[in-house]
Amino acid sequence: MTLNIYFANVEKQALDIRQSDEDLNDGYIQIDEETHAKIYQALNAQSMFFADFSVSPPRPTPYCEWIDGQWVDNRTDAEKRASFLESLTALTQRQFKLILLKNNLLKPIETAIENITDEQKKSEIQIEYNYATSFERDSDSIIYMATLLKLTDDQVDQMWQDAMKI
């Protein structure tokens, strides 16, 4: 029966299981089975491990890097915003109108649309509002409707996230 020998490589953030310790010149050091299991679990949780086999907290997002003892997201605010918007799925007409109702905005948006003075824009927004089968968070019509209601991006984002759960 062959026994497994457990190894870790801090620089590569990697683990290995071998049947011998002959080829250890590749940066791997021998560890016990319990430490191997601990590090394996940490790596699966997106944590890092260190030379003393302590582990970091899990990586909060795939964009974070371990810098000076903490996870840091170096993306610009614009990159973070774009990534966030990509995470928001389109809403069905049902979800869209139910979230407006839930936030007491159904009648106000219908009134605001009716009061648009530019007839071309009014018709465009009415068609979008009444006949679209789905709504995209960053579409021109949604941005326009949010402006009509004087909603901030944060308010719309929160409502959008709530609507995605309906």
Backbone torsions as a table, in degrees:
resi	resn	phi	psi	omega
1	MET	NA	130.0	-178.9
2	THR	-91.7	133.3	178.5
3	LEU	-96.0	142.3	177.7
4	ASN	-82.3	142.4	173.7
5	ILE	-118.0	133.0	-172.8
6	TYR	-101.9	142.9	-176.3
7	PHE	-139.2	155.0	176.6
8	ALA	-137.8	148.5	176.3
9	ASN	-128.9	106.1	-176.3
10	VAL	-65.0	-44.0	-177.7
11	GLU	-59.7	-41.0	-179.1
12	LYS	-89.3	-7.4	-174.6
13	GLN	52.3	53.6	-173.9
14	ALA	-137.3	156.3	176.0
15	LEU	-121.8	159.2	177.5
16	ASP	-150.9	153.0	173.2
17	ILE	-126.3	128.0	-178.7
18	ARG	-133.0	169.6	177.7
19	GLN	-98.7	-8.0	176.7
20	SER	-148.1	167.0	178.9
21	ASP	-108.9	24.4	-175.1
22	GLU	-66.9	-37.5	-171.1
23	ASP	-107.5	60.7	-176.1
24	LEU	-94.6	11.3	-179.4
25	ASN	-81.4	9.5	-177.0
26	ASP	-101.7	19.4	176.5
27	GLY	91.7	-2.2	179.3
28	TYR	-87.8	142.3	174.2
29	ILE	-120.3	150.7	-177.9
30	GLN	-75.9	138.5	177.5
31	ILE	-134.0	168.0	178.0
32	ASP	-86.0	168.0	-175.8
33	GLU	-62.3	-37.2	-179.8
34	GLU	-65.1	-43.8	177.7
35	THR	-65.1	-40.0	176.9
36	HIS	-57.8	-46.4	-179.4
37	ALA	-63.2	-41.9	179.2
38	LYS	-62.3	-46.5	-178.7
39	ILE	-69.1	-39.6	177.7
40	TYR	-57.1	-47.0	179.1
41	GLN	-63.5	-41.7	179.5
42	ALA	-63.4	-44.2	179.5
43	LEU	-63.6	-38.5	177.6
44	ASN	-67.2	-23.5	177.7
45	ALA	-90.3	8.7	-179.4
46	GLN	67.7	31.0	173.3
47	SER	-95.7	170.2	173.2
48	MET	-111.5	157.1	172.7
49	PHE	-122.1	157.3	-172.7
50	PHE	-120.5	174.9	-174.8
51	ALA	-57.8	-31.1	177.9
52	ASP	-87.3	5.4	179.3
53	PHE	67.7	18.3	167.7
54	SER	-76.9	164.3	-177.4
55	VAL	-127.8	152.5	177.2
56	SER	-80.5	167.1	167.8
57	PRO	-64.0	159.5	178.1
58	PRO	-60.1	147.7	177.1
59	ARG	-63.6	123.6	-177.0
60	PRO	-65.5	-38.7	178.1
61	THR	-143.4	161.5	177.7
62	PRO	-64.3	-14.0	-177.2
63	TYR	-87.8	-7.7	-176.7
64	CYS	-82.2	146.3	175.1
65	GLU	-122.9	148.3	178.7
66	TRP	-82.4	112.2	-178.2
67	ILE	-134.1	124.4	176.8
68	ASP	49.9	45.3	173.8
69	GLY	80.3	15.7	176.4
70	GLN	-153.3	159.6	176.2
71	TRP	-79.8	131.3	-177.7
72	VAL	-129.8	131.4	175.3
73	ASP	-101.5	106.7	-175.1
74	ASN	-89.1	8.3	179.0
75	ARG	-68.9	153.3	175.4
76	THR	-71.4	164.9	177.0
77	ASP	-60.0	-37.9	179.1
78	ALA	-64.7	-40.3	178.0
79	GLU	-67.0	-40.1	177.9
80	LYS	-64.2	-41.9	179.8
81	ARG	-63.8	-44.5	179.2
82	ALA	-61.8	-42.2	179.0
83	SER	-64.1	-41.8	178.5
84	PHE	-62.8	-46.3	-179.4
85	LEU	-61.4	-36.3	177.4
86	GLU	-64.1	-26.6	-178.4
87	SER	-78.4	-14.3	-178.7
88	LEU	-87.4	121.7	-179.6
89	THR	-80.8	160.9	176.0
90	ALA	-65.1	146.9	176.7
91	LEU	-99.4	145.4	171.1
92	THR	-74.5	164.8	177.2
93	GLN	-59.6	-38.5	178.8
94	ARG	-60.6	-51.0	179.6
95	GLN	-59.7	-44.3	-177.1
96	PHE	-60.4	-48.7	-176.8
97	LYS	-74.0	-32.4	176.7
98	LEU	-66.9	-37.2	179.5
99	ILE	-71.2	-33.9	174.1
100	LEU	-63.6	-44.0	178.2
101	LEU	-60.3	-47.6	-178.9
102	LYS	-57.7	-32.9	-178.1
103	ASN	-99.3	16.5	178.6
104	ASN	56.1	39.1	-178.3
105	LEU	-117.7	0.6	-177.5
106	LEU	-64.9	-53.3	178.9
107	LYS	-67.1	-43.9	179.3
108	PRO	-58.9	-38.8	-179.5
109	ILE	-71.2	-38.4	179.0
110	GLU	-64.4	-39.5	176.5
111	THR	-66.8	-44.0	-179.6
112	ALA	-62.9	-40.3	178.0
113	ILE	-64.6	-43.1	-179.9
114	GLU	-62.5	-28.0	-177.1
115	ASN	-92.5	5.3	176.1
116	ILE	-65.7	127.0	-175.4
117	THR	-82.4	-30.0	177.9
118	ASP	-75.6	108.7	-174.3
119	GLU	-60.1	-39.1	178.4
120	GLN	-62.2	-48.5	-179.4
121	LYS	-65.8	-41.0	178.9
122	LYS	-58.6	-47.5	179.3
123	SER	-62.9	-42.8	179.6
124	GLU	-59.9	-48.3	-177.9
125	ILE	-68.9	-37.7	176.8
126	GLN	-61.0	-44.2	178.7
127	ILE	-62.5	-47.2	178.6
128	GLU	-58.4	-50.0	-175.6
129	TYR	-64.3	-41.9	-173.8
130	ASN	-88.4	-27.0	-171.1
131	TYR	-121.9	-8.4	179.3
132	ALA	-64.8	139.3	176.9
133	THR	-88.5	-18.5	176.0
134	SER	-148.6	158.0	-178.6
135	PHE	-127.2	129.3	178.1
136	GLU	-98.0	135.5	-175.4
137	ARG	-56.7	-40.2	-174.3
138	ASP	-98.9	18.3	179.2
139	SER	-73.8	154.2	179.8
140	ASP	-59.1	-38.8	-177.6
141	SER	-67.7	-38.9	178.3
142	ILE	-66.7	-43.3	178.5
143	ILE	-61.2	-41.7	179.3
144	TYR	-64.4	-45.8	-180.0
145	MET	-63.6	-38.9	177.9
146	ALA	-62.9	-38.5	177.6
147	THR	-65.3	-42.1	177.4
148	LEU	-57.2	-38.6	-178.0
149	LEU	-88.5	-1.6	-178.9
150	LYS	58.5	40.9	177.9
151	LEU	-92.7	143.1	175.8
152	THR	-80.9	164.0	175.5
153	ASP	-57.8	-41.1	-179.4
154	ASP	-62.9	-39.7	178.6
155	GLN	-65.0	-45.0	179.9
156	VAL	-65.3	-42.5	179.2
157	ASP	-58.6	-45.2	-179.1
158	GLN	-64.7	-43.5	178.1
159	MET	-63.4	-39.1	-179.5
160	TRP	-62.5	-45.4	179.2
161	GLN	-63.3	-39.7	177.0
162	ASP	-64.4	-41.8	-178.5
163	ALA	-65.3	-32.9	179.6
164	MET	-62.7	-19.9	-180.0
165	LYS	-90.7	-7.2	-178.6
166	ILE	-77.6	NA	NA
